[in-house]
Amino acid sequence: MVQARNVFDNDEEFMRLRGAVMSAISEFSESRDGNVTYGEIMFVLESLVDEFRTRCEDHAPSDEDVLLEKMTRVSQVRGVLGKALSLLVEKGIFSEDELRQLAGAK
C-alpha cells in the first residue's frame, strides 16, 4: 500500500475522524447481527470517496492548481480508507479473500 502523509494538524484529529468512521461501521455491522461483508463496506466507502471527488471538482475554481490540490486531498482520503480497511482485516472483521475480491484478484 502507498504510504500517505498525515494531513491533519495533530494525531488527535485523525483519530477522532477515524474513530467516527470505525464506530459507524461497527454500529452498522451490529445492526445486521454481524452480517456485513467487506465488499459491502468498500462499496459504500468508495461511493463516498467518489462523491467527495465530484463535489470538489464541481466547486473548484478554474485555476488548475486549486483543482490539483483538491484531487490530492481525495487521494489522501483513499489512503486513510485503505489503512482502515487493512486494520479491519488485521482484526479479523474481514478476510484476506474478501480483500482480494474487492481488489479484483481471483
Secondary structure, DSSP 8 states (H G I E B T S, - for coil): -------SSSHHHHHHHHHHHHHHHHHHHHHTTT---HHHHHHHHHHHHHHHHHHHHHH--S-HHHHHHHHHHHHHHHHHHHHHHHHHHHTTSS-HHHHHHHHT--
